[in-house]
Structure formats: C-alpha cells, structure tokens
C-alpha cells in the first residue's frame, strides 16, 4: 500500500508530496494540473516505465532530472530519471520485481485503468489472449505441439517401415549442408550491415537528443532576452545589445533546426537501408531453415531402418496427448476460471444494477485459442456491450477488472494491493460515481485490495467523508 509519494522535477511538478491513506483516495484538480503525472510517477518508480513515448518527457522543462520517492507500508525507494538513463536507489531492481510479483503489462491490464488506455477487455481477441496468458495455456499448447510432432514421426515410421537408400539420403544431406554453409557465408555481410545500421541509428538518436537539449537551452535564453534584461544581474539591455543577442540566438536556433533536419533525413535513409538488409537476411534465414527441415526429415527417414519401433512410447503419447490438447486440461481451466470471473463480476455489478448480469460465451474452445463473447442480461433482454450506454460500459468494465483481479491474485504472488484509476469516472454521473465507490469499499473489505487511488474531476467526492481528498 502506498503511504506517500514525492515528485521532484517530474512532469509539471517541481516539488510535490502527496499523502495517501488506506481505502479511498481522490486526486482532484483542473486540467493541466498534473493529476495524471502522479499516476505515471507511481508506474515509473515501480517499473521504470510510463505510457509516454519516451521517458525523457517526464523530466520537468526547467529541471535536469526527475526523481520519484515512494513510501509503502514496508519499503521506501527512489528512482531518478536523467536524460537517457534511469537509476533505482535503496532497493535492487531484481528485489523490487520479485516483491511486486507482476510485470508492467499485467499491471496495466489489471491494476491500472488509464485515461490513455487503448485495449478493451471486450475485444474478443484481446480478452482471449489475456485469459490464455493469465492461465498459462500457451505452455500446454506448446507441449501438445511437441508431443504431436513426436507422435506423428513415430506413426510415420510404423506405416512406412521399409529399407531406404542410405547412400542416396546421405548424399542429399551433404548437398543440403553445403547449401546451408553457402547461405550462412552469403548472409554475413548483410548481418554486419544490420549491426552497423543499428549502431548508426543509436548514434542518430543520441545526437537528436543533444539537439533537443541544445534547442531547449536556446529557447530558455530567448525567453530571458524577451524580458529585456539580464537574467543574472537584472541589468536592462540597451536596444542595440538586445538586438545583437536576438540576432545571435535566432542564428543559433536556425542552425540547430537545419542540423536536425539533416539528421532526420539521414535517419530515414538508414531505416530504408536497414529494411532492405532485413529483407535479405529474412530470405537467407528462410532458405537455411527450409534446408534444415529437409535434413531433419531425411534423417528421420534414415532412422526408419531401425530393427524395432518404440511401441511403448507410442502408447504413452496416446495417453498424454489428450491431456495437453486444447479440449483437455486447458479447456478444463477455462471452464473452471472463466465462471469465477463472471461470478465475481456479477456480484459486484448487482450491487449497483440488481437487474443486470453478464455472461461469457466461449466459442471454438477446442482450438486452443477460443473467442469469448460477452453478453449482458438486462431486464430479461440479452444485449451486447455496444448496446449499453457509456456509464454502464464503464461500470461493467470495472466489475470485470475486479473479477479478473481476484483470479490473478489467487494464481500469482503479488504484493500489489492498490488500484489506480485515471479519469475512469468521467462518463458517470455523481450518483453512479458514489455507487462505484461503495463497490470499492465492499471489495476492499474482502481483502483483495487495501487502497484505491482515483484521478477525477468529480467535485462531488469532496462531500464524502470516507474519501481522502487531495486537491491539486
């Protein structure tokens, strides 16, 4: 649970300390007052990542670095971001990751509703991939593929058991090995070019960062000149001196912008060359892989001369494969866990809408990657998510999140006991927003969460005594 967070040079905050309490916390303020910066600072300090395109954007314009200090119930730690580098103090990165027990993508999908969120749990492919990852079903699919390939190989050996021309097979294998060697040698220059392209792109990126930093310095000097006096001693400049400085600054600015355009053009050219090189490398890799596959099949064919077939292994595989097949144990997991998610979501949903419940229809479960269709039962009518109003969608989405959180915390050891919502209430009226807070209080009482932190514009939360109100 987060007790306190201190931001220094992060986003628009030069120096800000925020205290949080167990239960409900609401960060309220007008636009551009840095509410989302607090959420991003939590992500940055815990995972070293934010949803910005580059971490350098978190550094305040007037500061050299950004530092975030977090005090939790058990630990205090700090992460600093200087241009092009991050540093985690007071706790090792590995120890922090082990303590969190969750990766950044899973954290965003379960414990953080962002105002910039692009994915939706209601998209069938996203929901499918989310559940497959959550339950680890890809492990069973991979195991099944390996067992199936082995079984097919043994079956083929049984069905086509006969003598083969070993010298002919060996000759073909030798020929294919020569092809592999030639392709491997031919691809080396392209591999070297790919490394060089990567190196040049890194150099260009670094140089571009230097240009941006220099341009920022020029813009700051330009702002000082616009004031008409020296920023250090306060002495007014005369008109001639002022004009000279303006001319000099403008010339530097034009020079930097020109150099940056040249750098961009060079970057585009290197990317084009890199794409061409990658295409050639992919072509060589494809040929090498095909040749290796043919060699493998030829070697398997040569082994068919063995005097006996491993019949015991065939029978063993026939017992194992149905377990790992999608319609076996993976299907059992879906049948067990998906209803728990639905039940948890419905229990929370019916606190607000007694006449509404959700249902998940599983389609193509035997495929290993089933599709999930979410249906809403409301007033004896069956609707899809698209049929709901904006407020109802928000609430149903939230209830699903909490239901998935229950399953995730049962399957994984994570110390995350807080939930972040960045402007997730904006489609709710005051009455529904207050009802959602009641749902959170009930959910906290179940022991799955200890703290909820909400960024919102809802001023009605000021009137609630059970909410820790934080004004920015």
ABEGO torsion letter per residue (X at the ends): XBABBBBBGBEABABBBBBBBBEBBBBBEBBGAGAAAAAAAAAAAAAGBBABABAAAABBAABABBBBBBBBAABBBBBBBBBGBBBBBGBBAAAAAAAAGBBAAAAAAAABBBAABABBAABAAAAAAAAAAAAGAAAAAAAAAAAAAAAAAAAAAAAABBBBBAAAAAAAAAAAAAAAAAAAAAAAAAAAAAAAAAAAAAAAAAAAAAAAAAAAAAAAAAAAAAAGBBAAAGBBBBAAAAAAAAAAAAAAAAAAAAAAAAAAAAAAAAAAAAAAAAAAAAAAAAAAAAAAAAAAAAAAAAAAABABBBAAAAAAAAAAAAAABAABAAAAAAAAAAAAAAAAAAAAAAAABAABBBBBBBBGAAAGBBBBBBBBBBGGBBBBAAABBAAAAAAAAAAAAAAAAAAAAAABBBABABBBBBGAAAABBAAAAAAAAAAAAAAAAAGABABBBBBBABAAAAABAABBBBBX
